[in-house]
Amino acid sequence: MATTLTPTTDGRATSRPVTRRMDPRSNSRTFGILCTVVLTIFALLWLVPLVWAFVTSVRPDSEITTSPTSWWSAHWTLAAYRNVIGSTDIGWWYLNSFVISTLTVVMTVIVCSMLGFALSRTRFRGRGGVAAIVLAGLMIPGQVLILPQFEEFRATGLLNTYWAIILPAVAAPVGVFVFQAFIGNIPDPLIEAARIDEAGWWKVYLKICMPLCRPAISAVAIFTFVSTWNNLLWPLLVLSNTKQMTIPVGLATVAGNYGIQYAEVMASAVLGLLPLLAVFLLFQRQIVQGIASTGIK
């Protein structure tokens, strides 16, 4: 370690160790390079399976069985896509998934925002109990509730309907916590000024809180749409009519019907991915802002 001589008050000199400071710009550059390398590695890990699925879907089955891991084909073909589209009800599955996902998003945003507003801005008897129930919803695995929910919907005659998929997803605990945190951060003087002007709680909720919660609305809406679109287990249990199936359920039946015909299986997987890819490309800015502002992981 380097030292330096420092004069004292009595005229003598003492040696002190000299600490070398790192250049902040060099540290920032090194950190940026490290982040770029790590992100590139993870991006390749996630991208390679998707590209391989697409390449496999446009190869003949004879080549796939001969060389399953090859990335090249001498006879590129879209026969697998024609078989899947022509022999299944994939159009109905797309329509069902779109309707169910859209209704689920609308109802989830309405219910969760109202619950979050009530928990963060109002005081009522039983508020602690409601908060505890919401917290329990975060901790209890969804698989535990499948059997009781199935019995409920069978008793009410809602099996094989859209409501059997929409209603269990409406009061999402994560959505309630996101809105509760967002509305709780709105400055109190703003709410108090509205109350002094004799604005009711409904007016405060609709005219003041909801316009300020656009990042939370975007985040909850996008993640609800994606999770509802990809949901497989619960729709597989409550939907048995082929024309009422969603995309994941329908494609699961396609995979079962085609057996080891990998091209058709991969083509169905790519077709199921396309709408989510379109949603991400259209709303990627809102997705990033929603994650950054709400802390959803």
N, C-alpha and C positions, 0 to 999 in steps of 0.2 A: 504494500500500500504506500502511496507517495505521501511525503510529509512536507511541511512548510514551517519556516521560522517566524515567530510572532513576537514583537517586542512587548515587554511588560512594563509596569509603572516604575519599577526600580531599575530600569535600564538593561536588564538581562533578557535574553531571547529564549523562548521555549519552542519546542517542535510540536506541531499538531498534525494529525492525519488529514489529508485532503480527500474529500469525497467527490468523485467524478459524476456529474449529472448527465443522464442520457438525453439526447436530443428528442424533444417531443415529436417532431416531424418524422424522425426515424422510427420511433415507436408506433406512430399512427400508420406509417407505410407498412411496417412489418405485420401489424395486426390486420390491415386490409388484405395483404397477400395471403395470410393464414386463413382468413374468413373465406376468401375467394376459392382457395384450394379445397377447404372442407365442404363448402356449398356445391362446388363442381362434382366432388366425389359422390355426395348424397343425391344430387340431381341425376347423375348417371345411373346410380343404383335404382332409382325409381323409374327412370326413362327406359332402361334396357328391357324390362319385362313387357312394357307397352309396345315398344317397337317389335319385339320378338313375336308378340301375339298378332300384330297386324301382318307381319311377314308370313307367319304360319297360316294365317287365314286366306292368303292369296296364293298358296302353293297347293299342288294336287296331293291327294291323300297318299298316292303311291310314293311320292318323294318324301313325304313326312314320315311314313313308316320306315323307309330305307335310311334316311338321315334326319332324325328329329331335331337335331341342334343346328342344322345348316341355316345360314342366313341368305342363301341364294337359291334361285330356282331357274331351271331352263324352260319352264312352261308356266309363266304367271297366269293366273286365272281368277275370275270373280264368281266361279261356279258355287262356292260355298255361300256367298251372300245371296245369290239367286235362289238357292235351295231353302235357306232360312226364311227369306222374305216370302217366297212362293208357297211354302208348305206350313207356315204357322200364322197365328193371329197377331203378329207383332204390331200391326197398326192399332189394334184395340189395346194392346198392352201399353203402347206409348200414350194413347189418349187417357187410359185409366191412370197411369202414373202422373201425367200432367195435371189432371183434375184433382186427384187426391193430394198431390204435393202442394198445389196452389191453395186449395181450401185449408189444408193443414197450416200453411204459412199465415194466411189471413187470420184464422181463429187463434193460432198461437200468439201472434203479435198482439191481438186485442186482449186476450185473457191474461197473458204474462205482463203486459204493460199496466193493466188495471190492478193486478195483484201487487206488482212492484210499487206502483203509486200509493196504494193503500198502506203497504208495510212501511214505506219511507216517509210519508207525509201526513198520515192520519194516526190518531190514537183511539183505539176502540177495545172493548173488552174481548179477550181471547186472542189479541194480536200475537202474544208470545206463543200460543198454541199453534196458530197458523204458520208462524215462522218455523216452529219446530217440525211441523209436517212437511214443509218445503225442504228443510234441511235433511229430513229422513229420506225424502225422495232422491236426494243426491247420493245417499250412502247405500240404499238398498239396490242390489243388482236387478235389472229389468227381468232377467230370466226367472227370478223368484216369483214375480207377479203374473207370469204367463198363464198358469193354470187357473187361479182365481178370476182373472180377466176373461179367460175363455168361457168359464162357467157363467159369468155375468152376461156376456154377449149372447151366449146360447139361450139363456133364460129369457132375455129380452127380444130374441128373434132378430138380432142384428148381424148374424153371421152371413157371409156372402154379400155384404153391403159396403159401400164406401165408409160409412160411419164406424164400422168395426176397426178401421185402420186410423181414421182421423181422430176420434175422441180420445184414445189413450195417449196421443202425442200432444194434445192441446196445452195442458198445464205442465209445460216442461220446467223442472226446477232450475235448470241453468238459465233459461230465459227470464224467469222471475228474478233471479239474483242479478242478472245483467241490468234489467230495468230498475231494480231497487237501488243498485249502486249508482246508476246514471242519474236517476231522478233525485237521489239523495245529495248529489253534488251540485244541484242547481242552487244558486244563492238564496238564502232564506228571505232577504229583503224583497226579492222579486215576488215570491209567493205571498209574503205578508202585505205587500202593496196591492196585489190583486184582491186579497181578502178584505183589505180596508175599503177598496172600491166596491165591496159587496158582491164580488164574484163567488159563485158557488164552487164546490169541489169539482163538479163536472166541467165547468168552464175553465178552471185552473188546469185540469187534466188535459182537456182538448186544445185549448188556446195557448197555453204557456209551456206545459211539460212536453207534450208530444212533438211540437215543432223543434224543440231543443234536443230531442232524443233520436235524431235521424241516424247518427252512426250506430246506436244500439239497435234501432229498427232494422237497418241494413244487415248488421251482423247476425241477429237472431233469424231474420228472414232467410238469408242465404244458407246458414248452417241447418236450419230446419228443412229447407227444400232439399239439400243434399242428403241429409240423414233419412228423410222420408223416401226419397227416390231410391236410395240404396238399401232400405230396410228389406230383409228377406225372411227372417224367422217368423215374425208375427203375421205378415200377410200370407205366408205359406200355410199357416194353421187355420186362418179364418176365411180364406178364399179357395173354393174348389171348382167354381165355374170358370172354364177356360177364357171366356170373353170378358171376365171381370178381373183377371189377373193383372198384376203390375209387371213391369219389365223384369226385375230380378226373379220373380216367381216363374214367369213365362220362360225366361232363358234357362232357368234350372230344369224345367221340364224338357226343353230342347236338348240340353246336355244329356239328360237321361235317355231321351229317345234315340239320339244319334250314337250313343255308346262311344266307341273308340275313333269315330270320325273327327279327328282333331281340327280339321279345317272349319267344319260347321260350328264346332264348339267355340273356336277362337273368333269366328265371324260374329257369332251371337254376342260374345263378350265385347267386341269392338262396337257393335251397334248399340249395346247398352251404355257404353261409355260416352258416345258422341254427344248426347244432350248435356251431360254434366260438363264436358269439355267446353261446349258452347256457352254454358252459364258462367264458367270461370273466365273465359276470354272476354265476355261482355261486361262482367262485374268484378274484374280482378282488382280494380282500384278500390271499390267499396269493401271487398273482402279484406284487403290489407289494412285499410283504415279502420274497419270494424275490429279486427284482431288487435291492432295497436291501441285503440281507444278503450276497448272493453276488457282486454286481457284474456280473451278466450284462447285456450290452447288445445 
